[in-house]
Amino acid sequence: MQNVASKVSSAIIYAHMAGLSINTAKMANFIKYDYALFDKEHRKLIGNIKNRIDLSKKLQKIDDSFVLVDSTPRGHLGVYHIVIKENIYHDIITKLTEKLIFYFFLIYSTIAVIGYYLASLFISPIINERKKLNNFIKDTTHELNTPITAILMSTGKDAPLTQKNLQRINLSAKRISEIYKDLVYLFLQDSNNKPHIEELQLDKIIEQQLEYFQSFSQKKRLTINSKLEPTTFKIDKENFSRLFNNLISNAIKYNKIGGFINITLKDSTLIIEDGGIGIKKDRLKDIFNRYYRGTKEQGGFGIGLNIVYHICKTYNIEIEVESQETKGTTFKLKFKD
């Protein structure tokens, strides 16, 4: 500001000596600041400064601006004081503050968006598991309610003791037993109680289990064809029964009225083929996931095939599945030594 004031003072002195007057338009373009020229009586001659200025102080601060008072004109053209007011410092601070606020909100917004995305990413599996668990509880309640209701209806005060009612009670009790066994295996199995692994005659166990499912298959008028060769394998009997029962149960449940189930045990390979509703190709990869259900048309709560997968993994049994929608599904289990 001092350099500008000195140039203005020189211009005024030169104009006075040359007999010229002050060119206010040229002065305003030259100074580039707010300015004012004062006479000896401290009266403003020209300029755009409206604040009251103490001309006795060379440098002072008014509001947010610095003001310089220069007295070098010494009365030339009646000018005794040149006052220059700058607000560059204030503008710089203002712009800097605005930039800081802008970048703060920009960074804050970016962090908020990233935080929300990461939170969603981490919480999403928990939310999905919670939904699966809620659905599982609902499905379990429904699955238990159906056979319990059938038993209550068949054993009510006015219910006749007929063969049909006895069969309904038998089927319902078996269904509750299967649900209980699956839940115990999946959630309540004690790691200290190791399975009793022994050399089992798989064909004999399959024959026994097929008798158990006879009443279920008759309900849908299914034809079960079995061709079993003598086959042995080291496995816990309960685990193998559970493995086979879940596969047969699904083959019955998702079959068509009057359909078929073919069971073959040959060359240490068990093949269970049904002519049921089949599974969509894009859903095959998910059928062994816990709580997964390929369809809501039938009962169940999506743990049967997960149990099958777990048992196969435990005993190194290779499992393959092929399915075609509306044509049926085939499970192939290879028992390795």
HELIX and SHEET records of a PDB file:
HELIX    1   1 GLN A    2  MET A   17  1                                  16    
HELIX    2   2 THR A   24  ILE A   31  1                                   8    
HELIX    3   3 HIS A   76  GLY A   78  5                                   3    
HELIX    4   4 ILE A   88  SER A  154  1                                  67    
HELIX    5   5 GLN A  163  LEU A  183  1                                  21    
HELIX    6   6 VAL A  184  LEU A  188  3                                   5    
HELIX    7   7 LEU A  202  TYR A  212  1                                  11    
HELIX    8   8 GLN A  214  LYS A  219  1                                   6    
HELIX    9   9 LYS A  237  LYS A  253  1                                  17    
HELIX   10  10 LYS A  281  ASP A  286  5                                   6    
HELIX   11  11 GLY A  304  THR A  314  1                                  11    
SHEET    1   A 5 LYS A  44  GLY A  47  0                                        
SHEET    2   A 5 ASP A  34  PHE A  38 -1                                        
SHEET    3   A 5 HIS A  81  GLU A  86 -1                                        
SHEET    4   A 5 SER A  65  ASP A  70 -1                                        
SHEET    5   A 5 LEU A  59  ILE A  62 -1                                        
SHEET    1   B 2 ILE A 197  GLN A 201  0                                        
SHEET    2   B 2 THR A 232  ASP A 236 -1                                        
SHEET    1   C 5 THR A 223  LEU A 228  0                                        
SHEET    2   C 5 PHE A 260  LYS A 266  1                                        
SHEET    3   C 5 THR A 269  ASP A 274 -1                                        
SHEET    4   C 5 GLY A 328  PHE A 335 -1                                        
SHEET    5   C 5 ILE A 317  GLN A 324 -1                                        
END                                                                             
